[in-house]
Amino acid sequence: MDIDISYMNIEDLEEIKDVLISDFDDFWSYNILKGELEALNSKYFVARYLGEIVGFAGIKIIDLEAEVMNIVTRKDKRNLGIGSLLLEKLILVSKDLGLNEIYLEVNSKNCVAISLYEKFKFEKIGIRKKYYNGNDAMIMRKKFIY
């Protein structure tokens, strides 16, 4: 599967606007994503397969840290490695920017996502109680060694 990862722009968001909730997830609305794309301290990427957007991901940069805001794969394209490619891109960009570490929060019930983050050597550093609709959030971090 030949996946192309590139910076996300407003045109990309417009392309998925009508299927954002049905084909991806309902965590992020069009307006929230638009604000993220316009923020100077955010970096977002899209994954394309055969010209179609099949995933997107973003980080927010604060001082020398990045926080993963989301990694989303189109529902009919999950378990094909797209999330791994997007996470790898977020890590590479964070390193290229000279950041010290990258953080994320994940629903403690989301075993697939936790497994992905552990594959990339993220470590569990804390819990936020009842963060996701009553479920705990696991806080994970990957430190960079230069």
Secondary structure, 3 states (H helix, E strand, C coil): CCEEEEECCHHHHHHHHHHHHHHHCCCCCHHHHHHHHHCCCEEEEEEEECCEEEEEEEEEEECCEEEEEEEEECHHHCCCCHHHHHHHHHHHHHHHCCCCEEEEEEECCCHHHHHHHHHCCCEEEEEEEEEECCEEEEEEEEECCC
